[in-house]
Amino acid sequence: MTPATGQAKSDQVVTRSDIEAKLQQIKHVTDSTTDTAAEAGKGAMIGGAVLVLVLAYWFGRRRGHKKNTIVEIRRI
């Protein structure tokens, strides 16, 4: 098989430095992906929190208007 197909020749020796270099390359890619996902997650969490607060306020006002108690005071 040729190296172009992704398989190493049988006479090549894989050294520890080759493995470490490849792992560092993979780590760099995963770290950048993780950072990007974390930033998107923070925005989504803030947006969700704001939405929950707005909905709680709106439903609380609505309930207060629906169950308004009228108190009548009479003087005797």
PDB file as gemmi writes it, atoms N, CA and C in Angstrom:
CRYST1    1.000    1.000    1.000  90.00  90.00  90.00 P 1                      
ATOM      1  N   MET A   1       0.840  -1.172   0.000  1.00  0.00           N  
ATOM      2  CA  MET A   1       0.000   0.000   0.000  1.00  0.00           C  
ATOM      3  C   MET A   1       0.890   1.240   0.000  1.00  0.00           C  
ATOM      4  N   THR A   2       0.361   2.324  -0.494  1.00  0.00           N  
ATOM      5  CA  THR A   2       1.132   3.565  -0.568  1.00  0.00           C  
ATOM      6  C   THR A   2       0.728   4.490   0.568  1.00  0.00           C  
ATOM      7  N   PRO A   3       1.603   5.412   0.952  1.00  0.00           N  
ATOM      8  CA  PRO A   3       1.263   6.361   2.013  1.00  0.00           C  
ATOM      9  C   PRO A   3       0.097   7.268   1.639  1.00  0.00           C  
ATOM     10  N   ALA A   4      -0.180   7.450   0.353  1.00  0.00           N  
ATOM     11  CA  ALA A   4      -1.278   8.318  -0.074  1.00  0.00           C  
ATOM     12  C   ALA A   4      -2.629   7.748   0.343  1.00  0.00           C  
ATOM     13  N   THR A   5      -2.741   6.453   0.523  1.00  0.00           N  
ATOM     14  CA  THR A   5      -4.011   5.844   0.923  1.00  0.00           C  
ATOM     15  C   THR A   5      -4.194   5.836   2.433  1.00  0.00           C  
ATOM     16  N   GLY A   6      -3.223   6.383   3.162  1.00  0.00           N  
ATOM     17  CA  GLY A   6      -3.370   6.462   4.602  1.00  0.00           C  
ATOM     18  C   GLY A   6      -2.685   5.324   5.328  1.00  0.00           C  
ATOM     19  N   GLN A   7      -2.054   4.419   4.647  1.00  0.00           N  
ATOM     20  CA  GLN A   7      -1.377   3.287   5.277  1.00  0.00           C  
ATOM     21  C   GLN A   7       0.127   3.499   5.173  1.00  0.00           C  
ATOM     22  N   ALA A   8       0.837   3.230   6.241  1.00  0.00           N  
ATOM     23  CA  ALA A   8       2.276   3.413   6.253  1.00  0.00           C  
ATOM     24  C   ALA A   8       2.970   2.207   5.624  1.00  0.00           C  
ATOM     25  N   LYS A   9       4.131   2.458   5.063  1.00  0.00           N  
ATOM     26  CA  LYS A   9       4.921   1.350   4.533  1.00  0.00           C  
ATOM     27  C   LYS A   9       5.420   0.504   5.686  1.00  0.00           C  
ATOM     28  N   SER A  10       5.659  -0.750   5.430  1.00  0.00           N  
ATOM     29  CA  SER A  10       6.076  -1.650   6.496  1.00  0.00           C  
ATOM     30  C   SER A  10       7.497  -1.375   6.961  1.00  0.00           C  
ATOM     31  N   ASP A  11       8.324  -0.702   6.154  1.00  0.00           N  
ATOM     32  CA  ASP A  11       9.700  -0.443   6.566  1.00  0.00           C  
ATOM     33  C   ASP A  11       9.847   0.870   7.330  1.00  0.00           C  
ATOM     34  N   GLN A  12       8.767   1.670   7.476  1.00  0.00           N  
ATOM     35  CA  GLN A  12       8.822   2.910   8.249  1.00  0.00           C  
ATOM     36  C   GLN A  12       8.563   2.600   9.722  1.00  0.00           C  
ATOM     37  N   VAL A  13       9.274   3.300  10.586  1.00  0.00           N  
ATOM     38  CA  VAL A  13       9.112   3.116  12.020  1.00  0.00           C  
ATOM     39  C   VAL A  13       8.418   4.359  12.583  1.00  0.00           C  
ATOM     40  N   VAL A  14       7.383   4.137  13.351  1.00  0.00           N  
ATOM     41  CA  VAL A  14       6.659   5.233  13.987  1.00  0.00           C  
ATOM     42  C   VAL A  14       7.322   5.488  15.335  1.00  0.00           C  
ATOM     43  N   THR A  15       7.799   6.685  15.518  1.00  0.00           N  
ATOM     44  CA  THR A  15       8.485   7.025  16.759  1.00  0.00           C  
ATOM     45  C   THR A  15       7.536   7.701  17.741  1.00  0.00           C  
ATOM     46  N   ARG A  16       8.006   7.833  18.963  1.00  0.00           N  
ATOM     47  CA  ARG A  16       7.211   8.482  19.993  1.00  0.00           C  
ATOM     48  C   ARG A  16       6.943   9.942  19.635  1.00  0.00           C  
ATOM     49  N   SER A  17       7.907  10.614  19.046  1.00  0.00           N  
ATOM     50  CA  SER A  17       7.723  12.020  18.672  1.00  0.00           C  
ATOM     51  C   SER A  17       6.673  12.166  17.568  1.00  0.00           C  
ATOM     52  N   ASP A  18       6.579  11.185  16.660  1.00  0.00           N  
ATOM     53  CA  ASP A  18       5.529  11.216  15.631  1.00  0.00           C  
ATOM     54  C   ASP A  18       4.149  11.151  16.271  1.00  0.00           C  
ATOM     55  N   ILE A  19       4.010  10.267  17.236  1.00  0.00           N  
ATOM     56  CA  ILE A  19       2.719  10.104  17.918  1.00  0.00           C  
ATOM     57  C   ILE A  19       2.384  11.360  18.718  1.00  0.00           C  
ATOM     58  N   GLU A  20       3.365  11.911  19.434  1.00  0.00           N  
ATOM     59  CA  GLU A  20       3.122  13.122  20.211  1.00  0.00           C  
ATOM     60  C   GLU A  20       2.748  14.305  19.319  1.00  0.00           C  
ATOM     61  N   ALA A  21       3.396  14.420  18.178  1.00  0.00           N  
ATOM     62  CA  ALA A  21       3.083  15.506  17.256  1.00  0.00           C  
ATOM     63  C   ALA A  21       1.652  15.389  16.738  1.00  0.00           C  
ATOM     64  N   LYS A  22       1.242  14.183  16.410  1.00  0.00           N  
ATOM     65  CA  LYS A  22      -0.127  13.977  15.907  1.00  0.00           C  
ATOM     66  C   LYS A  22      -1.154  14.252  17.005  1.00  0.00           C  
ATOM     67  N   LEU A  23      -0.861  13.830  18.229  1.00  0.00           N  
ATOM     68  CA  LEU A  23      -1.786  14.093  19.330  1.00  0.00           C  
ATOM     69  C   LEU A  23      -1.892  15.583  19.626  1.00  0.00           C  
ATOM     70  N   GLN A  24      -0.802  16.324  19.530  1.00  0.00           N  
ATOM     71  CA  GLN A  24      -0.846  17.772  19.722  1.00  0.00           C  
ATOM     72  C   GLN A  24      -1.690  18.436  18.636  1.00  0.00           C  
ATOM     73  N   GLN A  25      -1.584  17.928  17.422  1.00  0.00           N  
ATOM     74  CA  GLN A  25      -2.372  18.467  16.311  1.00  0.00           C  
ATOM     75  C   GLN A  25      -3.863  18.229  16.567  1.00  0.00           C  
ATOM     76  N   ILE A  26      -4.204  17.034  17.008  1.00  0.00           N  
ATOM     77  CA  ILE A  26      -5.603  16.711  17.305  1.00  0.00           C  
ATOM     78  C   ILE A  26      -6.101  17.553  18.471  1.00  0.00           C  
ATOM     79  N   LYS A  27      -5.270  17.730  19.501  1.00  0.00           N  
ATOM     80  CA  LYS A  27      -5.654  18.522  20.674  1.00  0.00           C  
ATOM     81  C   LYS A  27      -5.936  19.968  20.280  1.00  0.00           C  
ATOM     82  N   HIS A  28      -5.133  20.506  19.397  1.00  0.00           N  
ATOM     83  CA  HIS A  28      -5.347  21.892  18.954  1.00  0.00           C  
ATOM     84  C   HIS A  28      -6.708  22.042  18.273  1.00  0.00           C  
ATOM     85  N   VAL A  29      -7.071  21.103  17.440  1.00  0.00           N  
ATOM     86  CA  VAL A  29      -8.357  21.160  16.727  1.00  0.00           C  
ATOM     87  C   VAL A  29      -9.512  21.043  17.711  1.00  0.00           C  
ATOM     88  N   THR A  30      -9.423  20.103  18.653  1.00  0.00           N  
ATOM     89  CA  THR A  30     -10.522  19.928  19.598  1.00  0.00           C  
ATOM     90  C   THR A  30     -10.639  21.104  20.556  1.00  0.00           C  
ATOM     91  N   ASP A  31      -9.510  21.718  20.943  1.00  0.00           N  
ATOM     92  CA  ASP A  31      -9.570  22.881  21.829  1.00  0.00           C  
ATOM     93  C   ASP A  31     -10.264  24.055  21.152  1.00  0.00           C  
ATOM     94  N   SER A  32      -9.956  24.291  19.883  1.00  0.00           N  
ATOM     95  CA  SER A  32     -10.599  25.414  19.191  1.00  0.00           C  
ATOM     96  C   SER A  32     -12.092  25.155  19.006  1.00  0.00           C  
ATOM     97  N   THR A  33     -12.473  23.912  18.763  1.00  0.00           N  
ATOM     98  CA  THR A  33     -13.887  23.572  18.619  1.00  0.00           C  
ATOM     99  C   THR A  33     -14.611  23.736  19.949  1.00  0.00           C  
ATOM    100  N   THR A  34     -13.972  23.330  21.029  1.00  0.00           N  
ATOM    101  CA  THR A  34     -14.568  23.448  22.357  1.00  0.00           C  
ATOM    102  C   THR A  34     -14.775  24.912  22.723  1.00  0.00           C  
ATOM    103  N   ASP A  35     -13.801  25.759  22.434  1.00  0.00           N  
ATOM    104  CA  ASP A  35     -13.928  27.184  22.742  1.00  0.00           C  
ATOM    105  C   ASP A  35     -15.088  27.811  21.980  1.00  0.00           C  
ATOM    106  N   THR A  36     -15.234  27.456  20.719  1.00  0.00           N  
ATOM    107  CA  THR A  36     -16.322  27.988  19.904  1.00  0.00           C  
ATOM    108  C   THR A  36     -17.679  27.539  20.455  1.00  0.00           C  
ATOM    109  N   ALA A  37     -17.781  26.268  20.820  1.00  0.00           N  
ATOM    110  CA  ALA A  37     -19.045  25.744  21.350  1.00  0.00           C  
ATOM    111  C   ALA A  37     -19.365  26.364  22.705  1.00  0.00           C  
ATOM    112  N   ALA A  38     -18.364  26.627  23.513  1.00  0.00           N  
ATOM    113  CA  ALA A  38     -18.599  27.225  24.826  1.00  0.00           C  
ATOM    114  C   ALA A  38     -19.148  28.637  24.686  1.00  0.00           C  
ATOM    115  N   GLU A  39     -18.625  29.403  23.743  1.00  0.00           N  
ATOM    116  CA  GLU A  39     -19.128  30.762  23.529  1.00  0.00           C  
ATOM    117  C   GLU A  39     -20.583  30.737  23.065  1.00  0.00           C  
ATOM    118  N   ALA A  40     -20.918  29.822  22.179  1.00  0.00           N  
ATOM    119  CA  ALA A  40     -22.295  29.716  21.711  1.00  0.00           C  
ATOM    120  C   ALA A  40     -23.212  29.270  22.845  1.00  0.00           C  
ATOM    121  N   GLY A  41     -22.721  28.399  23.701  1.00  0.00           N  
ATOM    122  CA  GLY A  41     -23.507  27.921  24.834  1.00  0.00           C  
ATOM    123  C   GLY A  41     -23.799  29.020  25.834  1.00  0.00           C  
ATOM    124  N   LYS A  42     -22.833  29.908  26.065  1.00  0.00           N  
ATOM    125  CA  LYS A  42     -23.047  31.024  26.992  1.00  0.00           C  
ATOM    126  C   LYS A  42     -24.145  31.942  26.474  1.00  0.00           C  
ATOM    127  N   GLY A  43     -24.120  32.227  25.192  1.00  0.00           N  
ATOM    128  CA  GLY A  43     -25.153  33.084  24.614  1.00  0.00           C  
ATOM    129  C   GLY A  43     -26.530  32.463  24.717  1.00  0.00           C  
ATOM    130  N   ALA A  44     -26.607  31.174  24.476  1.00  0.00           N  
ATOM    131  CA  ALA A  44     -27.888  30.477  24.565  1.00  0.00           C  
ATOM    132  C   ALA A  44     -28.408  30.457  25.999  1.00  0.00           C  
ATOM    133  N   MET A  45     -27.519  30.281  26.961  1.00  0.00           N  
ATOM    134  CA  MET A  45     -27.933  30.263  28.364  1.00  0.00           C  
ATOM    135  C   MET A  45     -28.458  31.636  28.797  1.00  0.00           C  
ATOM    136  N   ILE A  46     -27.793  32.696  28.390  1.00  0.00           N  
ATOM    137  CA  ILE A  46     -28.241  34.044  28.747  1.00  0.00           C  
ATOM    138  C   ILE A  46     -29.586  34.337  28.089  1.00  0.00           C  
ATOM    139  N   GLY A  47     -29.727  33.970  26.825  1.00  0.00           N  
ATOM    140  CA  GLY A  47     -30.997  34.178  26.133  1.00  0.00           C  
ATOM    141  C   GLY A  47     -32.131  33.395  26.777  1.00  0.00           C  
ATOM    142  N   GLY A  48     -31.857  32.173  27.180  1.00  0.00           N  
ATOM    143  CA  GLY A  48     -32.874  31.351  27.843  1.00  0.00           C  
ATOM    144  C   GLY A  48     -33.287  31.932  29.184  1.00  0.00           C  
ATOM    145  N   ALA A  49     -32.322  32.444  29.939  1.00  0.00           N  
ATOM    146  CA  ALA A  49     -32.628  33.037  31.241  1.00  0.00           C  
ATOM    147  C   ALA A  49     -33.497  34.289  31.083  1.00  0.00           C  
ATOM    148  N   VAL A  50     -33.172  35.105  30.102  1.00  0.00           N  
ATOM    149  CA  VAL A  50     -33.973  36.308  29.856  1.00  0.00           C  
ATOM    150  C   VAL A  50     -35.394  35.920  29.437  1.00  0.00           C  
ATOM    151  N   LEU A  51     -35.520  34.918  28.604  1.00  0.00           N  
ATOM    152  CA  LEU A  51     -36.844  34.465  28.169  1.00  0.00           C  
ATOM    153  C   LEU A  51     -37.670  33.956  29.347  1.00  0.00           C  
ATOM    154  N   VAL A  52     -37.068  33.198  30.242  1.00  0.00           N  
ATOM    155  CA  VAL A  52     -37.784  32.692  31.416  1.00  0.00           C  
ATOM    156  C   VAL A  52     -38.250  33.853  32.295  1.00  0.00           C  
ATOM    157  N   LEU A  53     -37.395  34.842  32.490  1.00  0.00           N  
ATOM    158  CA  LEU A  53     -37.794  35.986  33.322  1.00  0.00           C  
ATOM    159  C   LEU A  53     -38.942  36.770  32.698  1.00  0.00           C  
ATOM    160  N   VAL A  54     -38.873  36.979  31.396  1.00  0.00           N  
ATOM    161  CA  VAL A  54     -39.940  37.723  30.716  1.00  0.00           C  
ATOM    162  C   VAL A  54     -41.257  36.952  30.782  1.00  0.00           C  
ATOM    163  N   LEU A  55     -41.203  35.646  30.552  1.00  0.00           N  
ATOM    164  CA  LEU A  55     -42.430  34.843  30.625  1.00  0.00           C  
ATOM    165  C   LEU A  55     -42.999  34.814  32.042  1.00  0.00           C  
ATOM    166  N   ALA A  56     -42.158  34.695  33.053  1.00  0.00           N  
ATOM    167  CA  ALA A  56     -42.645  34.693  34.439  1.00  0.00           C  
ATOM    168  C   ALA A  56     -43.313  36.022  34.773  1.00  0.00           C  
ATOM    169  N   TYR A  57     -42.725  37.123  34.335  1.00  0.00           N  
ATOM    170  CA  TYR A  57     -43.319  38.439  34.569  1.00  0.00           C  
ATOM    171  C   TYR A  57     -44.661  38.559  33.864  1.00  0.00           C  
ATOM    172  N   TRP A  58     -44.705  38.136  32.592  1.00  0.00           N  
ATOM    173  CA  TRP A  58     -45.929  38.271  31.808  1.00  0.00           C  
ATOM    174  C   TRP A  58     -47.054  37.412  32.374  1.00  0.00           C  
ATOM    175  N   PHE A  59     -46.754  36.153  32.703  1.00  0.00           N  
ATOM    176  CA  PHE A  59     -47.799  35.285  33.255  1.00  0.00           C  
ATOM    177  C   PHE A  59     -48.223  35.750  34.650  1.00  0.00           C  
ATOM    178  N   GLY A  60     -47.308  36.314  35.428  1.00  0.00           N  
ATOM    179  CA  GLY A  60     -47.659  36.834  36.746  1.00  0.00           C  
ATOM    180  C   GLY A  60     -48.590  38.032  36.652  1.00  0.00           C  
ATOM    181  N   ARG A  61     -48.334  38.924  35.720  1.00  0.00           N  
ATOM    182  CA  ARG A  61     -49.224  40.074  35.531  1.00  0.00           C  
ATOM    183  C   ARG A  61     -50.596  39.619  35.052  1.00  0.00           C  
ATOM    184  N   ARG A  62     -50.595  38.659  34.139  1.00  0.00           N  
ATOM    185  CA  ARG A  62     -51.863  38.174  33.593  1.00  0.00           C  
ATOM    186  C   ARG A  62     -52.707  37.538  34.692  1.00  0.00           C  
ATOM    187  N   ARG A  63     -52.067  36.743  35.535  1.00  0.00           N  
ATOM    188  CA  ARG A  63     -52.810  36.091  36.611  1.00  0.00           C  
ATOM    189  C   ARG A  63     -53.331  37.131  37.607  1.00  0.00           C  
ATOM    190  N   GLY A  64     -52.543  38.150  37.865  1.00  0.00           N  
ATOM    191  CA  GLY A  64     -52.977  39.202  38.778  1.00  0.00           C  
ATOM    192  C   GLY A  64     -54.190  39.956  38.255  1.00  0.00           C  
ATOM    193  N   HIS A  65     -54.255  40.134  36.946  1.00  0.00           N  
ATOM    194  CA  HIS A  65     -55.411  40.823  36.360  1.00  0.00           C  
ATOM    195  C   HIS A  65     -56.639  39.927  36.342  1.00  0.00           C  
ATOM    196  N   LYS A  66     -56.470  38.646  36.163  1.00  0.00           N  
ATOM    197  CA  LYS A  66     -57.605  37.735  36.086  1.00  0.00           C  
ATOM    198  C   LYS A  66     -58.249  37.510  37.450  1.00  0.00           C  
ATOM    199  N   LYS A  67     -57.472  37.484  38.508  1.00  0.00           N  
ATOM    200  CA  LYS A  67     -58.008  37.158  39.825  1.00  0.00           C  
ATOM    201  C   LYS A  67     -57.975  38.378  40.743  1.00  0.00           C  
ATOM    202  N   ASN A  68     -58.366  39.493  40.220  1.00  0.00           N  
ATOM    203  CA  ASN A  68     -58.394  40.716  40.997  1.00  0.00           C  
ATOM    204  C   ASN A  68     -59.554  40.653  41.982  1.00  0.00           C  
ATOM    205  N   THR A  69     -59.286  40.892  43.235  1.00  0.00           N  
ATOM    206  CA  THR A  69     -60.331  40.872  44.251  1.00  0.00           C  
ATOM    207  C   THR A  69     -60.868  42.289  44.442  1.00  0.00           C  
ATOM    208  N   ILE A  70     -62.167  42.397  44.470  1.00  0.00           N  
ATOM    209  CA  ILE A  70     -62.792  43.689  44.715  1.00  0.00           C  
ATOM    210  C   ILE A  70     -63.327  43.686  46.134  1.00  0.00           C  
ATOM    211  N   VAL A  71     -62.873  44.635  46.900  1.00  0.00           N  
ATOM    212  CA  VAL A  71     -63.288  44.731  48.307  1.00  0.00           C  
ATOM    213  C   VAL A  71     -64.208  45.949  48.428  1.00  0.00           C  
ATOM    214  N   GLU A  72     -65.383  45.705  48.967  1.00  0.00           N  
ATOM    215  CA  GLU A  72     -66.359  46.778  49.138  1.00  0.00           C  
ATOM    216  C   GLU A  72     -66.465  47.090  50.629  1.00  0.00           C  
ATOM    217  N   ILE A  73     -66.260  48.315  50.950  1.00  0.00           N  
ATOM    218  CA  ILE A  73     -66.320  48.722  52.345  1.00  0.00           C  
ATOM    219  C   ILE A  73     -67.596  49.551  52.545  1.00  0.00           C  
ATOM    220  N   ARG A  74     -68.392  49.154  53.530  1.00  0.00           N  
ATOM    221  CA  ARG A  74     -69.641  49.874  53.834  1.00  0.00           C  
ATOM    222  C   ARG A  74     -69.555  50.466  55.230  1.00  0.00           C  
ATOM    223  N   ARG A  75     -70.014  51.642  55.309  1.00  0.00           N  
ATOM    224  CA  ARG A  75     -70.078  52.294  56.619  1.00  0.00           C  
ATOM    225  C   ARG A  75     -71.478  52.129  57.179  1.00  0.00           C  
ATOM    226  N   ILE A  76     -71.541  51.794  58.415  1.00  0.00           N  
ATOM    227  CA  ILE A  76     -72.856  51.618  59.025  1.00  0.00           C  
ATOM    228  C   ILE A  76     -73.183  52.793  59.913  1.00  0.00           C  
TER     229      ILE A  76                                                      
END                                                                             
